[in-house]
Amino acid sequence: MSVSKWEVKTIHKFFLVSLFLIPFVSGCDDMSNTSEYEVIYTNNPSNQQDTRLQDSDYTIAIIPKLVNIPYFNAVEEGAMEAAKDFGVEVIYTGPPVADSEQQIKIIKDLMENKEVDVDVIAVSANDPESLIPILIEAQRKNIHVISWDADTLPEGREFFINMVEPETLGRHLMDTLAWNVEEQGEYAIMTGASSASNLNEWIKWIKIQQEEYYPNMKLVKIAATDDDPNKAYLIAKQLIKDYPNLQGIIGNSSVGPPAAAQAVKEAGESGDIAVVGLSPPNPMNNHLKSGAAQVITLWSPKKLGYLTVALSENIIEGSYPYDGQDIPGVGKIRMIDDMVIMGEPIDFNKENVDQYDF
């Protein structure tokens, strides 16, 4: 009688849990011990090192848009915490810049690596279309494929893990700017990669909200930063120079608000040009307190990383997400067709920013 790969792994998992239950429970609170990780994949040119939990059953590869920015660093932290909690191996690896071709190469290398038996590939796509051929190839090799943070076309994955409902977020971002500019004047949007599906969906709803509710406001520019902090800073400076009547800037990717706030501060326009958008609170703490930015919005990227691993582990075992499902460490999720909704957005301002640390 033949035994499938999944059955072997399930038997192995049961054996390990039974054998090591007592020592694992007594030591699982020590999250600072990095000696349990070993380097298994290095993606130069950034000399980034990716980590993998030893002695586990399943292998989950999580691929962000890029590495080494605060947002995706927090996602990695949550993913590695889930790796310990669920007893799975996690490979967290991405390109040093937001580039879909480099993501394709990473996925191909993972598939061809004889020493790594990947069960799930979870990708935050820099481009919804260009990754499709390699993701379909992965599925043909019996690798589960899901997307998170930024979606692919539906044929490239089994489901998409979204942080918040796109319409809710896009409309809310427009509201936060309008409330800080007396609902009038010129504004600009600083986005990330121009091909990113999640960013473009949010822009669509930002524009709809402005057209429906703020007719005295005018969008003068959408500028793509490619999620490069230095490029974002230069773009923000240029926006201030090119549009002397600019009243506000919305940064709808995490590098936008810090760059815009810095440029506004240096131009002596704090309080005169409002800065809002999506960013972790730590990079915006001083900007919010100084008045260079008014409000930022996000969710917990750490929780997003945790949820991605949790749902990846579930699908390996044949369990798919459903509306109202209670995920340990995350809470109840929503489902809209094949899209998971993690929760609601959180606003940070000068009054509450010190309450958060990420």
C-alpha positions in Angstrom: 0.0 0.0 0.0 1.4 3.4 -1.0 1.4 6.3 1.5 1.1 9.9 0.2 3.4 12.8 1.1 0.7 14.4 3.2 0.0 11.2 5.2 3.7 10.7 5.9 3.9 14.3 7.2 0.7 13.9 9.3 2.1 10.8 11.0 5.5 12.5 11.5 3.7 15.5 13.1 1.7 13.3 15.5 4.9 11.5 16.5 6.9 14.7 17.1 4.1 16.3 19.1 3.7 13.2 21.3 7.5 12.9 21.9 8.3 16.5 22.6 5.1 18.0 24.0 6.4 18.6 27.6 9.8 20.3 26.8 8.2 22.4 24.0 5.5 23.7 26.3 8.0 24.6 28.9 10.2 26.5 26.5 7.9 28.1 23.9 7.7 31.5 25.7 11.3 32.3 24.8 10.8 34.2 21.5 14.2 35.8 21.6 16.2 32.6 21.1 17.3 32.7 17.5 19.5 29.6 17.8 16.5 27.5 16.6 16.8 29.0 13.1 19.2 28.1 10.4 20.0 29.8 7.1 18.6 27.9 4.2 18.2 30.6 1.4 20.1 33.7 0.7 18.9 36.2 -1.9 21.7 38.6 -2.8 22.4 41.4 -3.7 21.1 42.5 -0.3 23.0 39.7 1.6 19.6 39.0 3.1 19.4 35.8 5.1 16.2 33.8 5.3 15.3 31.6 8.3 13.7 28.3 8.7 12.4 26.6 11.8 14.0 23.1 12.3 12.3 19.8 13.0 8.9 20.7 11.5 6.5 19.0 9.1 5.4 21.5 6.5 7.3 24.1 4.6 5.7 27.4 3.8 7.5 30.0 1.6 6.3 33.6 2.2 7.4 36.1 -0.5 6.9 39.8 0.2 7.0 42.6 -2.4 10.4 43.5 -1.0 12.5 43.1 2.1 14.1 45.4 4.7 11.4 48.0 5.1 9.5 48.3 8.4 6.2 47.0 7.1 7.5 43.7 5.7 9.9 43.3 8.6 6.8 43.3 10.9 5.1 40.7 8.6 8.2 38.5 8.9 8.1 38.8 12.7 4.5 37.6 12.8 5.2 34.8 10.3 8.1 33.4 12.4 6.0 33.6 15.6 3.3 31.5 13.8 6.0 29.1 12.6 6.7 28.3 16.2 3.1 28.2 17.3 1.9 25.9 14.5 5.1 23.8 14.2 5.8 24.5 10.6 8.9 25.6 8.7 8.8 29.1 7.2 11.0 30.5 4.5 10.6 34.3 4.3 12.4 35.7 1.2 11.8 38.6 -1.1 13.7 40.9 -3.5 15.6 44.0 -2.3 13.4 46.2 -4.5 9.7 45.9 -5.6 10.3 43.9 -8.8 8.1 41.1 -10.1 10.9 39.5 -12.2 13.0 39.0 -9.1 9.9 37.5 -7.4 9.6 35.1 -10.3 13.2 34.0 -9.9 12.8 33.4 -6.2 9.8 31.2 -6.8 11.6 29.3 -9.5 14.6 28.8 -7.3 12.4 27.5 -4.5 10.7 25.0 -6.8 14.1 23.8 -8.2 15.9 23.5 -4.9 16.2 19.7 -4.2 16.9 20.3 -0.5 13.6 22.2 0.1 10.2 20.5 -0.3 7.8 23.5 -0.4 4.2 22.8 0.4 2.8 26.4 0.1 3.9 29.5 -1.7 2.3 32.7 -0.4 3.2 35.8 -2.4 2.5 39.5 -2.1 2.6 40.2 -5.8 4.4 43.2 -7.3 2.4 42.6 -10.5 -0.9 40.7 -10.7 -0.3 39.2 -14.2 3.4 38.5 -14.7 3.6 36.0 -11.9 0.8 33.8 -13.2 2.8 31.4 -15.4 5.3 30.5 -12.6 2.5 30.2 -10.0 0.5 27.9 -12.3 3.6 25.8 -12.7 3.9 25.6 -9.0 0.3 24.4 -8.6 1.0 21.7 -11.3 3.8 20.5 -9.0 1.2 20.1 -6.2 2.3 23.2 -4.3 -0.5 25.2 -2.8 -0.4 28.9 -3.9 -2.1 31.8 -2.1 -1.6 35.5 -2.3 -1.6 38.0 0.6 -1.3 41.8 0.9 -1.3 42.3 -2.9 -3.3 39.9 -5.1 -2.5 38.1 -8.4 -5.1 37.2 -11.0 -7.5 34.6 -9.6 -6.1 31.7 -11.7 -2.7 32.1 -10.0 -3.8 31.3 -6.5 -6.4 29.5 -4.4 -7.4 32.5 -2.3 -6.2 36.0 -1.4 -5.6 37.2 2.2 -6.5 40.9 2.3 -5.9 43.1 5.3 -9.1 45.1 5.1 -12.0 45.5 2.7 -10.6 47.6 -0.2 -13.6 49.9 -0.6 -13.6 50.6 3.2 -9.9 51.5 3.2 -9.8 53.6 0.1 -12.8 55.7 1.1 -11.4 56.1 4.6 -8.0 57.3 3.4 -9.8 60.0 1.4 -11.9 61.0 4.5 -8.8 61.4 6.7 -7.3 63.8 4.2 -10.5 65.7 3.6 -11.1 66.2 7.4 -7.6 67.8 7.6 -7.9 70.2 4.7 -11.4 71.6 5.3 -12.7 69.4 2.4 -11.1 71.6 -0.3 -8.0 72.2 -2.3 -5.4 70.2 -4.4 -4.0 66.9 -3.3 -1.6 64.2 -4.6 -1.3 60.5 -4.1 2.1 58.8 -3.6 1.6 55.1 -4.4 4.1 52.3 -4.5 4.5 50.2 -7.6 2.2 51.4 -10.3 1.3 47.7 -11.2 0.4 46.6 -7.6 -3.2 45.5 -7.7 -4.0 46.4 -4.0 -2.7 49.9 -4.4 -4.6 50.5 -7.6 -7.8 49.2 -6.0 -7.4 51.6 -3.0 -6.7 54.5 -5.5 -9.9 53.7 -7.3 -11.9 54.1 -4.1 -10.0 57.2 -3.0 -11.0 58.9 -6.2 -14.6 57.7 -6.0 -15.0 59.0 -2.4 -13.5 62.3 -3.4 -15.8 62.7 -6.4 -18.9 61.7 -4.5 -18.3 63.6 -1.2 -15.6 66.3 -1.7 -16.3 68.1 -5.0 -14.1 71.1 -3.9 -11.0 68.9 -3.8 -8.9 68.1 -6.9 -6.4 65.3 -7.5 -3.4 66.8 -9.3 -0.9 63.9 -9.4 -0.5 60.2 -8.8 3.2 59.4 -8.4 4.7 56.0 -8.2 7.6 55.5 -5.7 8.2 51.8 -6.4 8.3 51.4 -2.6 11.8 53.0 -2.6 12.2 55.4 0.5 14.7 57.7 -1.2 12.7 57.9 -4.4 9.6 58.6 -2.3 11.4 61.5 -0.6 12.5 63.0 -3.9 9.0 62.7 -5.3 7.5 64.4 -2.3 9.9 67.3 -2.6 9.0 67.6 -6.3 5.3 67.6 -5.6 5.7 70.5 -3.2 7.7 72.4 -5.8 5.4 71.7 -8.7 2.1 72.4 -7.0 2.4 75.5 -4.9 -1.3 75.3 -4.0 -1.0 71.7 -2.8 -3.1 71.1 0.3 -2.5 67.4 1.1 -0.7 64.2 0.2 -2.0 60.7 0.6 0.6 58.0 0.8 -1.1 54.6 0.0 2.1 52.5 0.5 4.1 52.4 3.7 7.1 54.4 2.4 5.0 57.3 1.3 3.9 59.1 4.5 7.3 59.2 6.2 8.9 60.6 3.0 6.1 63.1 2.5 6.2 64.2 6.1 10.0 64.7 6.0 9.7 66.8 2.8 6.8 68.9 4.2 8.8 69.5 7.4 11.9 70.6 5.4 9.8 72.9 3.2 8.4 74.6 6.3 4.9 73.5 5.4 4.0 71.5 8.5 0.3 72.1 9.2 -0.2 73.7 5.8 0.2 70.6 3.7 -1.6 67.7 5.3 0.0 64.2 5.2 -2.1 61.1 5.7 -1.9 57.5 4.4 -0.7 54.0 5.2 2.4 53.4 7.4 3.4 51.6 10.6 3.2 54.0 13.6 6.9 53.8 14.6 8.3 55.6 11.5 5.6 58.3 11.8 5.8 58.9 15.6 7.9 62.0 15.5 6.2 63.3 12.4 2.7 63.0 14.0 3.9 64.7 17.1 5.6 67.6 15.2 2.6 68.3 13.0 4.3 67.3 9.8 1.7 64.5 9.4 -1.9 64.5 10.7 -3.0 60.9 10.8 -1.9 57.5 9.4 -3.8 54.3 9.0 -2.8 50.7 9.0 -3.6 47.2 10.4 -1.2 45.0 12.2 1.4 43.7 9.7 2.6 41.3 12.3 -0.9 39.8 12.5 -1.0 39.6 8.7 2.2 37.5 8.7 0.8 35.3 11.5 -2.5 34.8 9.6 -0.8 33.9 6.4 1.1 31.1 8.0 -2.0 29.9 9.9 -4.1 29.7 6.8 -1.2 28.1 4.8 -0.9 25.3 7.4 -4.7 24.8 7.3 -4.8 24.3 3.5 -2.0 21.7 3.6 -4.3 19.7 5.9 -7.3 20.3 3.6 -9.0 23.0 5.6 -9.9 26.2 3.7 -10.9 29.5 5.3 -14.6 30.3 5.8 -16.6 33.4 6.9 -16.5 33.9 10.7 -13.6 31.4 11.2 -11.8 32.1 14.5 -8.0 32.0 13.9 -5.9 31.6 17.1 -3.7 34.6 17.5 -5.7 36.6 15.0 -9.5 36.5 15.7 -12.5 36.1 13.5 -11.9 36.6 9.7 -14.4 37.4 7.0 -14.7 35.9 3.6 -15.9 37.7 0.4 -15.9 35.2 -2.4 -12.3 33.9 -2.4 -10.9 36.9 -0.5 -10.1 36.7 3.2 -10.6 40.0 5.2 -8.4 40.1 8.3 -10.1 43.0 10.1 -10.6 46.8 10.2 -8.1 49.6 9.7 -6.6 51.4 12.7 -5.9 55.2 12.8 -2.8 56.6 14.5 -2.4 60.2 15.5 -0.3 62.3 17.9 -2.6 61.3 20.8 -2.4 57.6 20.5 0.7 56.8 18.5 2.8 55.9 21.6 0.3 53.1 22.4 1.6 51.1 19.5 5.1 49.6 18.8 5.6 48.3 15.2 
